Amino acid sequence: MVTVTLTGAHIVVYINNKRYTAVQSVNFTVEYGEEAIFGIDSPYAQEVATTKITVRGSVNGLRTKYSGGLQAINARPLFNETLASPYVSLRIQDRQTGEDIVFIPQAKVTRESHSIVAKQKYKLNFDFTGIIPMMALDRS
């Protein structure tokens, strides 16, 4: 009898085409922006139209010593240059196959949170929002 063990996605995350090794988990939601279009005085939708596609998510990970945080990887500007917030590219790949799970060429880091426990791990999590998510089949 052959036993097959399925495991979860072993992922690799790239920010601006550089591997982000501190990642522990990623969550994202793609909003396709499809809205119902109604006629005049009609209670029933006549069509479903696409408006804008956005993606929102979060990356949970660790902050390692002397890493510089998000500013060091150019995901956020220095605090005295907040108006110059850059776009970043975010790519999530399957570690074994190299398949892109999602690729977001233009994303912005919108929030970061820090969780520090004395003599334990320093967790650095950040949220992002982006446009034009490209799934694996879009890039083939």
ZADO-1210 file (C-alpha; in nm, 4 decimals, padded with zeros to 6 digits):
<atoms>
<atom x="00.0000" y="00.0000" z="00.0000" code="MET" pos="1"/>
<atom x="00.1384" y="00.3358" z="-00.1040" code="VAL" pos="2"/>
<atom x="00.0983" y="00.6215" z="00.1391" code="THR" pos="3"/>
<atom x="00.0908" y="00.9736" z="00.0027" code="VAL" pos="4"/>
<atom x="00.1361" y="01.2677" z="00.2355" code="THR" pos="5"/>
<atom x="00.0088" y="01.6041" z="00.1230" code="LEU" pos="6"/>
<atom x="00.1633" y="01.9098" z="00.2776" code="THR" pos="7"/>
<atom x="00.0710" y="02.2753" z="00.2584" code="GLY" pos="8"/>
<atom x="00.2300" y="02.5219" z="00.0233" code="ALA" pos="9"/>
<atom x="00.5979" y="02.5652" z="00.0855" code="HIS" pos="10"/>
<atom x="00.6357" y="02.9192" z="-00.0366" code="ILE" pos="11"/>
<atom x="00.9095" y="03.1612" z="-00.1253" code="VAL" pos="12"/>
<atom x="00.8327" y="03.5335" z="-00.1132" code="VAL" pos="13"/>
<atom x="01.0159" y="03.7931" z="-00.3204" code="TYR" pos="14"/>
<atom x="00.9926" y="04.1661" z="-00.2570" code="ILE" pos="15"/>
<atom x="01.1406" y="04.3730" z="-00.5394" code="ASN" pos="16"/>
<atom x="01.2883" y="04.0514" z="-00.6826" code="ASN" pos="17"/>
<atom x="01.4856" y="03.9849" z="-00.3642" code="LYS" pos="18"/>
<atom x="01.4025" y="03.6850" z="-00.1499" code="ARG" pos="19"/>
<atom x="01.2300" y="03.7800" z="00.1762" code="TYR" pos="20"/>
<atom x="01.3496" y="03.5059" z="00.4090" code="THR" pos="21"/>
<atom x="01.1832" y="03.6295" z="00.7276" code="ALA" pos="22"/>
<atom x="00.8333" y="03.5319" z="00.6093" code="VAL" pos="23"/>
<atom x="00.6260" y="03.2865" z="00.8118" code="GLN" pos="24"/>
<atom x="00.2862" y="03.3210" z="00.6458" code="SER" pos="25"/>
<atom x="00.1041" y="03.5189" z="00.3791" code="VAL" pos="26"/>
<atom x="-00.2652" y="03.5965" z="00.3460" code="ASN" pos="27"/>
<atom x="-00.4201" y="03.7733" z="00.0494" code="PHE" pos="28"/>
<atom x="-00.7607" y="03.8379" z="-00.1032" code="THR" pos="29"/>
<atom x="-00.8256" y="03.9266" z="-00.4651" code="VAL" pos="30"/>
<atom x="-01.1260" y="04.1527" z="-00.5207" code="GLU" pos="31"/>
<atom x="-01.2385" y="04.1358" z="-00.8841" code="TYR" pos="32"/>
<atom x="-01.4659" y="04.4377" z="-00.8534" code="GLY" pos="33"/>
<atom x="-01.7577" y="04.2794" z="-01.0320" code="GLU" pos="34"/>
<atom x="-02.0778" y="04.4734" z="-00.9796" code="GLU" pos="35"/>
<atom x="-02.4309" y="04.4160" z="-01.0948" code="ALA" pos="36"/>
<atom x="-02.5680" y="04.6659" z="-01.3472" code="ILE" pos="37"/>
<atom x="-02.9402" y="04.7355" z="-01.3188" code="PHE" pos="38"/>
<atom x="-03.1750" y="04.8876" z="-01.5733" code="GLY" pos="39"/>
<atom x="-03.4102" y="05.1736" z="-01.4994" code="ILE" pos="40"/>
<atom x="-03.6743" y="05.0607" z="-01.2480" code="ASP" pos="41"/>
<atom x="-03.5562" y="04.6982" z="-01.2752" code="SER" pos="42"/>
<atom x="-03.5135" y="04.4867" z="-00.9609" code="PRO" pos="43"/>
<atom x="-03.3050" y="04.2330" z="-01.1553" code="TYR" pos="44"/>
<atom x="-02.9505" y="04.2813" z="-01.2733" code="ALA" pos="45"/>
<atom x="-02.9014" y="04.2889" z="-01.6501" code="GLN" pos="46"/>
<atom x="-02.5285" y="04.2196" z="-01.6481" code="GLU" pos="47"/>
<atom x="-02.2274" y="04.1897" z="-01.4223" code="VAL" pos="48"/>
<atom x="-01.9497" y="04.4335" z="-01.5094" code="ALA" pos="49"/>
<atom x="-01.5891" y="04.4374" z="-01.3986" code="THR" pos="50"/>
<atom x="-01.4736" y="04.7645" z="-01.2439" code="THR" pos="51"/>
<atom x="-01.1271" y="04.7368" z="-01.0878" code="LYS" pos="52"/>
<atom x="-00.9188" y="04.4479" z="-00.9641" code="ILE" pos="53"/>
<atom x="-00.7394" y="04.4937" z="-00.6339" code="THR" pos="54"/>
<atom x="-00.5551" y="04.2656" z="-00.4006" code="VAL" pos="55"/>
<atom x="-00.5092" y="04.3109" z="-00.0274" code="ARG" pos="56"/>
<atom x="-00.3148" y="04.0973" z="00.2097" code="GLY" pos="57"/>
<atom x="-00.0651" y="04.0629" z="00.4873" code="SER" pos="58"/>
<atom x="00.2777" y="03.9132" z="00.5332" code="VAL" pos="59"/>
<atom x="00.3638" y="03.7770" z="00.8755" code="ASN" pos="60"/>
<atom x="00.7229" y="03.7177" z="00.9672" code="GLY" pos="61"/>
<atom x="01.0171" y="03.7893" z="01.1896" code="LEU" pos="62"/>
<atom x="01.2485" y="04.0843" z="01.2175" code="ARG" pos="63"/>
<atom x="01.6047" y="03.9673" z="01.2423" code="THR" pos="64"/>
<atom x="01.8871" y="04.1556" z="01.4090" code="LYS" pos="65"/>
<atom x="02.0494" y="04.4321" z="01.2067" code="TYR" pos="66"/>
<atom x="01.8063" y="04.3789" z="00.9186" code="SER" pos="67"/>
<atom x="01.6775" y="04.7368" z="00.9088" code="GLY" pos="68"/>
<atom x="01.3136" y="04.6368" z="00.8794" code="GLY" pos="69"/>
<atom x="01.0979" y="04.7389" z="00.5850" code="LEU" pos="70"/>
<atom x="01.3017" y="05.0516" z="00.5148" code="GLN" pos="71"/>
<atom x="01.6143" y="04.8442" z="00.4441" code="ALA" pos="72"/>
<atom x="01.4411" y="04.6454" z="00.1685" code="ILE" pos="73"/>
<atom x="01.2880" y="04.9634" z="00.0174" code="ASN" pos="74"/>
<atom x="00.9336" y="04.8551" z="00.0988" code="ALA" pos="75"/>
<atom x="00.8786" y="05.1761" z="00.2958" code="ARG" pos="76"/>
<atom x="01.0642" y="05.5069" z="00.2863" code="PRO" pos="77"/>
<atom x="01.2400" y="05.6659" z="00.5789" code="LEU" pos="78"/>
<atom x="00.9997" y="05.8349" z="00.8186" code="PHE" pos="79"/>
<atom x="01.1045" y="06.1827" z="00.7042" code="ASN" pos="80"/>
<atom x="01.0147" y="06.0910" z="00.3422" code="GLU" pos="81"/>
<atom x="00.6684" y="05.9373" z="00.3826" code="THR" pos="82"/>
<atom x="00.5295" y="06.1122" z="00.0732" code="LEU" pos="83"/>
<atom x="00.7810" y="05.9240" z="-00.1415" code="ALA" pos="84"/>
<atom x="00.6367" y="05.5836" z="-00.0593" code="SER" pos="85"/>
<atom x="00.7479" y="05.3445" z="-00.3343" code="PRO" pos="86"/>
<atom x="00.5610" y="05.0735" z="-00.5139" code="TYR" pos="87"/>
<atom x="00.7050" y="04.7287" z="-00.4563" code="VAL" pos="88"/>
<atom x="00.6686" y="04.4086" z="-00.6506" code="SER" pos="89"/>
<atom x="00.5516" y="04.1085" z="-00.4524" code="LEU" pos="90"/>
<atom x="00.5887" y="03.7548" z="-00.5838" code="ARG" pos="91"/>
<atom x="00.4802" y="03.4408" z="-00.4023" code="ILE" pos="92"/>
<atom x="00.6124" y="03.1161" z="-00.5485" code="GLN" pos="93"/>
<atom x="00.5753" y="02.7501" z="-00.4690" code="ASP" pos="94"/>
<atom x="00.9150" y="02.6418" z="-00.3382" code="ARG" pos="95"/>
<atom x="00.9184" y="02.2994" z="-00.5035" code="GLN" pos="96"/>
<atom x="00.7750" y="02.3734" z="-00.8477" code="THR" pos="97"/>
<atom x="00.8748" y="02.7387" z="-00.8910" code="GLY" pos="98"/>
<atom x="00.5173" y="02.8177" z="-00.9961" code="GLU" pos="99"/>
<atom x="00.4010" y="03.1695" z="-00.9219" code="ASP" pos="100"/>
<atom x="00.1070" y="03.1581" z="-00.6857" code="ILE" pos="101"/>
<atom x="00.0520" y="03.5305" z="-00.7297" code="VAL" pos="102"/>
<atom x="00.2585" y="03.8158" z="-00.8682" code="PHE" pos="103"/>
<atom x="00.1716" y="04.1752" z="-00.7868" code="ILE" pos="104"/>
<atom x="00.3929" y="04.4114" z="-00.9856" code="PRO" pos="105"/>
<atom x="00.2607" y="04.7226" z="-00.8088" code="GLN" pos="106"/>
<atom x="00.1861" y="04.6988" z="-00.4385" code="ALA" pos="107"/>
<atom x="00.2141" y="04.9389" z="-00.1488" code="LYS" pos="108"/>
<atom x="00.2868" y="04.8517" z="00.2107" code="VAL" pos="109"/>
<atom x="00.0014" y="05.0208" z="00.3966" code="THR" pos="110"/>
<atom x="00.0593" y="04.9151" z="00.7563" code="ARG" pos="111"/>
<atom x="00.3218" y="04.7460" z="00.9652" code="GLU" pos="112"/>
<atom x="00.2923" y="04.6035" z="01.3138" code="SER" pos="113"/>
<atom x="00.5561" y="04.4917" z="01.5581" code="HIS" pos="114"/>
<atom x="00.5198" y="04.2378" z="01.8369" code="SER" pos="115"/>
<atom x="00.8107" y="04.2123" z="02.0760" code="ILE" pos="116"/>
<atom x="00.8330" y="03.9843" z="02.3782" code="VAL" pos="117"/>
<atom x="01.1354" y="04.0156" z="02.6033" code="ALA" pos="118"/>
<atom x="01.3900" y="03.7399" z="02.5332" code="LYS" pos="119"/>
<atom x="01.1771" y="03.5891" z="02.2562" code="GLN" pos="120"/>
<atom x="01.0940" y="03.6456" z="01.8921" code="LYS" pos="121"/>
<atom x="01.0488" y="03.9887" z="01.7361" code="TYR" pos="122"/>
<atom x="00.7592" y="03.9633" z="01.4921" code="LYS" pos="123"/>
<atom x="00.7199" y="04.2079" z="01.2055" code="LEU" pos="124"/>
<atom x="00.3953" y="04.1910" z="01.0096" code="ASN" pos="125"/>
<atom x="00.2836" y="04.4195" z="00.7303" code="PHE" pos="126"/>
<atom x="-00.0261" y="04.4718" z="00.5186" code="ASP" pos="127"/>
<atom x="-00.0239" y="04.5541" z="00.1509" code="PHE" pos="128"/>
<atom x="-00.2644" y="04.6597" z="-00.1190" code="THR" pos="129"/>
<atom x="-00.1981" y="04.6261" z="-00.4873" code="GLY" pos="130"/>
<atom x="-00.3304" y="04.6285" z="-00.8386" code="ILE" pos="131"/>
<atom x="-00.3156" y="04.3863" z="-01.1298" code="ILE" pos="132"/>
<atom x="-00.2623" y="04.0563" z="-00.9523" code="PRO" pos="133"/>
<atom x="-00.1254" y="03.7997" z="-01.1912" code="MET" pos="134"/>
<atom x="-00.1988" y="03.4382" z="-01.1118" code="MET" pos="135"/>
<atom x="00.0006" y="03.1454" z="-01.2480" code="ALA" pos="136"/>
<atom x="-00.2060" y="03.0958" z="-01.5644" code="LEU" pos="137"/>
<atom x="-00.1910" y="03.4664" z="-01.6505" code="ASP" pos="138"/>
<atom x="00.1858" y="03.4428" z="-01.6836" code="ARG" pos="139"/>
<atom x="00.2104" y="03.1262" z="-01.8951" code="SER" pos="140"/>
</atoms>
